[in-house]
Amino acid sequence: MAVAIFLLIIVVGSVVFTFWSPWWFSEIASNWGGIDTTVLITFWVCGAVFVAIGVFMAYCTWKYRHREGARADYQPENARLEWWLTVITTIGVVAMLAPGLIVWDDYVNPPDEALEFEVLSQQWTWKFRFPGADGVLGTVDVANLSLDNPFGMREDDPAGEDDVLVNSAEVHLPIGQPFKVLLRSRDVLHDFFVPEFRAKMDSVPGMVTYFWFTPTKIGQYQIICAELCGMSHHTMRGWVHVDTEEDFAAWFANQPTWAEMRDGVTRKVYTALAQRGRQVAESSGCLACHTLDGTKVVGPTWQGLWGGEQTLADGSKVMVDEAYVIESVREPNAKVVEGFAPGTMITYGADVVSDDDLEALIAFLREDAAP
Amino acid sequence: MAQAEIPYQEAMPLHDPHSWVTKYWYSQDHKVIAVQYGITAMAVGLLALVLSWIMRLQIGWPGVFGIEPALYYQSFTMHGMIMVIYLLTAFLLGSFGNYLVPLMLGARDMVFPFVNMISYHVYLLSVIILLAGYFVPGGVTGAGWTLYPPQAILTGTPGADWGIASMLLSLAVFIVAFTMGGLNYVTTILQARTRGMTLMRMPLSIWGIFAATVLGLLAFPALFVSAVMMLLDNFVGTSFFMPAISSALEGGMAGGMIEGTDAYEGGSPLLFQHLFWFFGHPEVYIVALPAFGVVSDLISVHARKNIFGYRLMVWAIVAIGVLSFIVWAHHMYVAGMHPYFGFFFATTTLVIAVPTAIKVYNWTLTLWRANIRFTVPMLFAIAFVITFVVGGLTGLFLGNVIVDVPLSDTYFVVAHFHMVMGVAPILVIFGGIYHWYPKITGRMLNDTLGRLHFWFTFLGTYAIYFPMHYLGFVGVPRRYYDHGTTSAFYPESAQFLDKGISVAAFIVGAAQFLFIANLVVSYFRGKPAGDNPWEATSLEWRTPQTPPVHGNWGDKLPTVHRWAYDFSVPGAEQDFIPQDVPREGADGKPQEKGAVAS
């Protein structure tokens, strides 16, 4: 008896939960309403089957519970019933599969009018690249990736000169324009996912993957990484701003081309020691978590760091000087800046970053913070 | 008929144990080996349980319990791998397979008892290597149970050098153990059935174990080679799975076994995923098919009714087994493989739903006009069916390629696979233990404790996983150490729900200790069971002694006269007729359907 009652409670409870719970898709902000429709078709077909089987089991467990002297029926098979059930199931499966495949066909075939942009993913942030006036993305090479060439652009490809580079985790897109998104990774697997767009795809080092969508609603939408990519996977966020065409054009005009960036970064002249410190910062992996442009990624940004004050987790303040920087490298958990998780940064001993390297790094921080 | 007139095992010499060590350690008795597998798998499963608590503490109350990211990643990685391989596979095949195959077939033992013994010892070794990962520099791997390269062997992931090595080595060793056990099950099922035990008279438990073992023998080699290839990538600097990459993290740090990442060129991360899932998807059925078989027998015995549609059940098992090899890439719809593969794999995946649905129908139709005894094993069997229905139906979401796009890598996936291949087979394992414990030990498990254990586990797991699907609709990504402050994909209400799920997880976990206590206490104090407490028909309940002695059957092996499902036969005196009762005996009339009875 209890079994029948609880089976019924589970069926009814599940249905009630579905209608009353606040947890469902967020409002869609792309052209992929077809995905929502196929999800709903699947949901109702499966929901009906679940309710039917649950209620049938509840009925059987109540009606045919053991009674003294009762006997079960003896019926090894029933070919006609088994055929019917097979046929009905097949129809249900086709009803879900057919619309699914139609929408998938749409998903993997970008329309002709789609423009391209590239998402470059790395542990643990996003960057973006648009083709310039020539409409062609320049070729790239993993071996070229460096602090001065964050996209690995090839010098010998003129098509890359006018590529527009967005060296931050925030990108703007104009409303109503279909985009074919090309995905690239410089290190491990990542996945570009904006829940409001419904669409996602992994980025895989060594290859270029794609999907397409049209943003349909003005607003800002968070990008999350949906493929496990290491320790700070959960911090790998970014933003897509869907703008009017005018707002987008204004933003776009302010982004540097590859030619401008290349020339711009060489303008700032460092002392030899600071230049070496800059290389240390890059080769030791510091810049994977600390940005130079004020963006908050995994650790505090280094922009304007030197000589300023940092507020620590316990509310106290500390002056950013040589002693503090050395301590933060050698014993990262001794003083953790407010808003960052302790234990995230690994300890860098003298076997990894030598004292000389550290001195160079400090010189870099000092010069970089200077205007 | 291929069956020899006198089964060759009748006169088989047995390796008789003389001391405690030969009886319980170097034992070649399949029943002892089954218990060895079972105890080891349960012990390592308890570790997986504790690991799940660590995860739920962090998810419910981020940062409050001082759980660091590395520990969180390592916990979900080890939890997943332990549950799938070292608990579920080892228990369903190593324990149930070993115990049931010879007994249900009327054999004295496995065909290769010595290899069988070694199989357990190698399995134990694989567990030790796995756990050794906790004691190597950097600890166990935190790459997720799928171990995807490149990150599995790069510095940004916990345990990227020695932890991953212990994991891969352990898997390779496990596969050696599985192969030794698996060849035994297959050969025994094909060669050592007793007189009259035709294939179509075998209980469905044996069909499930048989099909799953064949799948395992064909699928595990793919995992074996990928483990070897990744070890080579990590230690020798080959580039099977490693493309040219530029990891900002790698740099001058002493991480990774290969200095820097410059060494790699031209490998394919997708190749690993294909190999992994070519193993990984059949693996789902390696776990599911034995559970399907066992639960069919539990339902039939305790409903006092023959399993409905036995022949179709057998063919469904075979069809699922074959199809399970051409659906693997449905785990990779958004992995970046050629998008046209989506059409093929979505179709094959939804086709596999048909034989699976038939099994569900036949379980429920067995309840129709039955005479159901709500014993503890039956409770677990019914709970399995409804849990499997939920897990199977949500599989239709993820198998239908476009529906998978918004849901993949979210909590919907977590909920789905826990329902379908976590909770469902574990409910069958519990049901099976409650069912066969009386035969294994000669004593009944305590009924009240069993019922408590059942209700906590069944309702508790439903409370954990049912709402979790809806987090997936919202877009909450899985494997996040911390979802951060309120956002569109993690609203405040989701934080509240996560706390509730965590509480349910602690309760369900704690309830498992009732079960462990029951196993231990009943071993000494349980009610004596007698030979056949459930009034079942299959051969294991017909041994001359309970528990059965080494050799199982005394001088003469039993002779089988009928299928295993003669319950409530009209005109028969009792409501069950064991398989070894001659046809003109208890009921005096032949079975209705020649095909079924043949």
Contacts between the chains, C-beta under 8 A, distances in Angstrom:
chain1	res1	chain2	res2	distance
A	2	B	374	7.9
A	3	B	374	6.0
A	3	B	379	6.7
A	3	B	382	6.0
A	6	B	458	8.0
A	6	B	459	7.1
A	7	B	382	7.6
A	7	B	386	6.4
A	10	B	386	6.6
A	10	B	462	6.4
A	14	B	466	6.3
A	17	B	466	7.2
A	17	B	467	6.9
A	17	B	470	7.8
A	18	B	470	8.0
A	21	B	467	7.2
A	21	B	470	5.6
A	22	B	491	7.4
A	22	B	493	4.9
A	23	B	467	7.5
A	23	B	470	3.7
A	23	B	471	6.2
A	23	B	473	6.2
A	23	B	474	5.2
A	23	B	493	6.8
A	23	B	494	6.7
A	23	B	497	7.0
A	24	B	470	6.9
A	24	B	473	5.2
A	24	B	474	7.0
A	25	B	406	7.5
A	25	B	473	5.3
A	25	B	474	7.3
A	25	B	475	7.7
A	26	B	474	6.8
A	26	B	475	6.6
A	26	B	488	5.5
A	26	B	489	7.2
A	34	B	402	7.7
A	35	B	402	5.8
A	35	B	403	7.3
A	35	B	405	6.2
A	35	B	406	5.9
A	38	B	400	7.0
A	38	B	402	5.5
A	38	B	403	5.4
A	39	B	397	7.1
A	39	B	403	5.2
A	39	B	406	7.1
A	39	B	407	7.7
A	42	B	396	6.1
A	42	B	397	5.3
A	42	B	400	6.2
A	42	B	403	5.4
A	43	B	397	7.8
A	45	B	396	7.9
A	46	B	393	4.0
A	46	B	394	7.4
A	46	B	396	5.8
A	46	B	397	7.3
A	49	B	389	7.7
A	49	B	393	6.2
A	50	B	389	6.0
A	50	B	390	6.6
A	50	B	393	5.8
A	53	B	360	6.7
A	53	B	364	6.1
A	53	B	385	8.0
A	53	B	386	7.6
A	53	B	389	5.3
A	54	B	386	6.2
A	54	B	389	7.3
A	56	B	364	5.7
A	57	B	364	5.6
A	57	B	367	6.6
A	57	B	382	6.9
A	57	B	385	6.7
A	57	B	386	6.5
A	60	B	364	6.9
A	60	B	367	3.8
A	60	B	368	5.7
A	60	B	370	7.1
A	60	B	372	7.5
A	61	B	367	6.6
A	61	B	372	6.2
A	61	B	374	7.8
A	61	B	382	6.6
A	64	B	303	7.7
A	64	B	367	6.3
A	64	B	368	7.1
A	64	B	369	6.1
A	64	B	370	4.7
A	64	B	371	6.5
A	64	B	372	5.4
A	65	B	372	5.3
A	65	B	374	6.8
A	66	B	304	7.5
A	66	B	371	5.4
A	66	B	372	5.7
A	66	B	373	4.6
A	66	B	374	7.3
A	67	B	371	7.3
A	70	B	371	5.0
A	71	B	304	7.7
A	71	B	371	6.1
A	71	B	568	4.9
A	71	B	575	6.0
A	72	B	303	6.6
A	72	B	304	4.8
A	72	B	305	3.8
A	72	B	369	6.2
A	72	B	370	4.6
A	72	B	371	4.2
A	72	B	567	6.4
A	72	B	568	4.0
A	72	B	575	7.2
A	73	B	305	6.7
A	73	B	368	7.7
A	73	B	369	4.0
A	73	B	370	7.6
A	73	B	568	7.1
A	74	B	305	7.6
A	74	B	306	6.5
A	74	B	567	7.6
A	74	B	568	5.4
A	74	B	569	5.6
A	74	B	570	5.5
A	74	B	592	8.0
A	75	B	306	7.5
A	75	B	308	7.2
A	75	B	369	7.8
A	76	B	306	5.6
A	76	B	308	7.7
A	76	B	309	7.7
A	76	B	310	6.4
A	76	B	565	7.4
A	76	B	591	8.0
A	76	B	592	7.2
A	76	B	593	5.4
A	76	B	596	4.8
A	77	B	308	7.0
A	77	B	309	4.9
A	77	B	310	7.1
A	77	B	311	6.7
A	77	B	312	7.1
A	77	B	593	7.0
A	77	B	596	7.0
A	78	B	308	7.6
A	78	B	309	7.3
A	81	B	365	7.6
A	82	B	309	5.5
A	82	B	312	5.6
A	82	B	358	7.1
A	82	B	361	7.8
A	82	B	362	7.9
A	85	B	357	7.6
A	85	B	358	6.7
A	85	B	361	5.0
A	86	B	354	6.5
A	86	B	358	6.3
A	89	B	353	7.3
A	89	B	354	5.3
A	89	B	357	4.6
A	89	B	358	7.3
A	90	B	354	5.8
A	93	B	350	4.9
A	93	B	351	7.3
A	93	B	353	5.6
A	93	B	354	6.4
A	93	B	396	7.7
A	96	B	350	6.9
A	96	B	396	6.2
A	96	B	400	5.7
A	97	B	346	6.5
A	97	B	347	6.5
A	97	B	350	4.7
A	97	B	400	6.1
A	100	B	346	6.4
A	100	B	400	4.1
A	100	B	401	6.3
A	100	B	402	4.8
A	100	B	403	6.0
A	101	B	343	5.9
A	101	B	346	6.4
A	101	B	347	7.6
A	101	B	401	7.3
A	101	B	402	7.6
A	103	B	402	4.4
A	104	B	339	7.8
A	104	B	342	5.4
A	104	B	343	6.9
A	104	B	346	7.1
A	104	B	401	4.9
A	104	B	402	4.3
A	105	B	343	7.8
A	107	B	339	7.6
A	107	B	402	6.1
A	107	B	405	6.9
A	108	B	339	3.6
A	108	B	340	7.1
A	108	B	342	7.0
A	122	B	248	6.5
A	123	B	156	4.9
A	123	B	247	7.0
A	123	B	248	6.8
A	123	B	249	5.8
A	142	B	243	8.0
A	142	B	244	4.7
A	142	B	245	6.3
A	142	B	246	5.0
A	143	B	244	7.0
A	143	B	246	7.4
A	145	B	246	4.2
A	152	B	246	7.2
A	183	B	336	7.5
A	185	B	245	8.0
A	186	B	245	6.4
A	186	B	246	4.9
A	186	B	247	7.4
A	186	B	248	7.8
A	187	B	150	6.8
A	187	B	151	7.8
A	187	B	154	6.9
A	187	B	156	7.5
A	187	B	245	5.2
A	187	B	246	6.7
A	187	B	247	4.2
A	187	B	248	7.2
A	187	B	249	7.3
A	187	B	261	7.9
A	188	B	150	4.8
A	188	B	151	3.8
A	188	B	154	6.2
A	188	B	156	7.0
A	188	B	245	7.7
A	188	B	247	7.6
A	189	B	148	5.8
A	189	B	150	7.5
A	189	B	151	6.6
A	189	B	269	6.3
A	189	B	335	8.0
A	191	B	334	6.7
A	191	B	409	6.2
A	193	B	409	7.2
A	193	B	475	7.6
A	193	B	477	7.1
A	195	B	406	7.3
A	195	B	474	7.3
A	195	B	475	3.0
A	195	B	488	6.6
A	195	B	489	4.6
A	196	B	488	6.7
A	198	B	405	6.6
A	198	B	406	4.4
A	199	B	405	6.2
A	199	B	406	7.6
A	200	B	334	5.5
A	200	B	405	6.2
A	200	B	406	7.3
A	200	B	408	7.1
A	200	B	409	7.3
A	201	B	334	5.3
A	201	B	336	6.5
A	202	B	334	5.7
A	202	B	335	5.0
A	202	B	336	4.7
A	203	B	336	7.3
A	204	B	269	5.5
A	204	B	270	6.4
A	204	B	335	7.3
A	204	B	336	4.5
A	205	B	150	6.2
A	205	B	243	4.9
A	205	B	244	7.8
A	205	B	245	4.7
A	205	B	269	6.6
A	206	B	243	2.6
A	206	B	244	6.7
A	206	B	245	7.4
A	206	B	266	7.6
A	206	B	267	7.2
A	206	B	268	6.6
A	206	B	269	6.9
A	207	B	243	7.5
A	207	B	268	8.0
A	207	B	270	7.5
A	207	B	336	6.4
A	209	B	336	3.7
A	221	B	488	7.1
A	222	B	487	5.7
A	222	B	488	6.1
A	222	B	489	6.7
A	224	B	475	7.8
A	224	B	477	5.6
A	224	B	489	6.4
A	225	B	477	7.6
A	226	B	408	7.5
A	226	B	409	4.0
A	226	B	410	7.4
A	226	B	477	5.1
A	227	B	148	7.9
A	227	B	409	6.2
A	228	B	143	7.4
A	228	B	144	4.7
A	228	B	148	7.2
A	228	B	151	7.1
A	228	B	479	4.7
A	229	B	151	5.9
A	229	B	156	7.4
A	230	B	151	5.2
A	230	B	154	7.3
A	230	B	156	3.3
A	230	B	157	4.7
A	230	B	249	7.8
A	231	B	69	5.3
A	231	B	70	6.8
A	231	B	73	7.1
A	231	B	142	7.8
A	231	B	156	5.6
A	231	B	157	6.8
A	231	B	158	6.9
A	232	B	69	7.3
A	232	B	156	7.7
A	233	B	479	6.5
A	233	B	480	6.9
A	233	B	481	7.2
A	234	B	480	4.1
A	234	B	481	4.6
A	234	B	482	5.3
A	234	B	483	7.0
A	234	B	484	7.1
A	235	B	484	7.9
A	237	B	484	7.7
A	280	B	252	7.8
A	282	B	248	7.2
A	282	B	251	7.2
A	283	B	251	4.1
A	283	B	252	5.1
A	284	B	251	5.1
A	284	B	252	5.0
A	284	B	253	6.6
A	285	B	155	7.6
A	285	B	247	7.9
A	285	B	248	5.4
A	285	B	249	4.2
A	285	B	250	7.0
A	285	B	251	4.7
A	285	B	252	7.9
A	285	B	253	6.1
A	287	B	248	6.1
A	288	B	156	7.9
A	288	B	248	4.1
A	288	B	249	5.1
A	341	B	63	7.0
A	341	B	68	8.0
A	341	B	69	7.2
A	341	B	482	7.4
A	342	B	68	7.8
A	343	B	68	4.0
A	343	B	69	6.7
A	343	B	70	7.5
A	344	B	69	6.5
A	348	B	253	7.8
A	351	B	254	6.8
A	352	B	252	6.1
A	352	B	253	5.4
A	352	B	254	6.0
A	353	B	252	7.2
